[in-house]
């Protein structure tokens, strides 16, 4: 039997208040390739998204409802 876990960053942390603006600035400068880090999956493909993340196919799988 396989066990899986999904982890998210808490939305109301001081870390997020510093990190998000810094990442946006880097992205605007062309120094943060966000489009190459994420990959979108339909929610029905959650298993594939987790597998791809585990294998390094994507850094940030994004599930769409």
Residue pairs with C-beta under 8 A, 6 or more apart in sequence:
4 47
4 50
6 50
9 15
9 16
10 16
23 32
23 34
26 32
27 34
37 58
37 59
37 60
38 58
38 59
38 60
38 61
38 62
39 49
39 52
39 57
39 58
39 60
39 61
39 62
40 62
40 63
40 64
41 48
41 49
41 52
41 61
41 62
41 63
41 64
42 63
42 64
43 63
43 64
43 65
45 63
46 63
49 58
49 61
49 63
50 61
51 57
52 58
52 61
53 59
53 60
53 61
